[in-house]
């Protein structure tokens, strides 16, 4: 995807959020829309769900606990289910009666991934394009979960220079794409106060917060489980003065400066600020939240003698680099 004409047509500057939106979701050439072929060993990146059944077993355990707490069998809504591996692993780890009497809905923005999920899930799952549609089918009561979802949303990027925060974007100079900073209104984020150090670059997933605000009032009761890589505000940019924006192509790590040339042909992501997500959950819905490391979340069901499971709970490693937020919303 050649993004030079697009940048020039939009005043010779686009934000990093706009670049990510174009590179990931453009209908003609976006990575998630056209060029993603698979996830896992043969794809560009792996997730916890593609390695073993441990995450699926733990999610089923959490779902059962949520049904007990909320005193009803909650429909399951998975958001951003990738190639469907996690959904199938979850179904395998449910009892026959649980599978028969429970509803499993999958939500994905990408038509390519929805088609893949539909083929993999068959009659076991209902695949939809929005959370709003899913919640209307469940009357607002649901166990909602995602694995590596917020990081897939386009993020705005900012740099602290000369005593102020400036927004980073892309411009064209002498035919080459360069990163360029400009003064812009700031979104809400705890990162601006904590990381105001000369030269520090941060990311804010404002598009995720706007997306959540569009549908959260339709969710009346249940549990929401968010699993992703990142940290709380005090740790997320520790030893990362250049921010966390990066890409993956065939399991190869790409720097932020390499991404424009590979637009549409690689995954683009950045770390999640869990403090911002917790503030959102408590501020918008008044949810009761619980935050923990992936290791603490998975450990009760993990078998450390199985290499794949040991990898998911390893510290340092995936066990503390991935974190889990549990939100409970009670009908009032």
Secondary structure, DSSP 8 states (H G I E B T S, - for coil): ---HHHHHHTTT-EEHHHHHHHHHH-TTT-IIIII----STTSS---GGGT-SHHHHHHHHHHHHHHHHHTS---EEEES-TTSHHHHHHHHTS-HHHHHH--EEEE-S-HHHHHHHHHHHGGG-EEES-HHHHHHHTTTEEEEEEES-GGGS--EEEEEETTEEEEEEEEEETTEEEEEEE-------THHHHT--TT-EEEE-HHHHHHHHHHGGG--EEEEEEEEEEE-TTTTTTT-TT-S-EEEETTEEE-GGGTGGGTTSSEEE--EEHHHHHHHHHHHH--EEEEEEHHHHHGGG--TTSHHHHHHH-TTTHHHHEEEEEEEE---
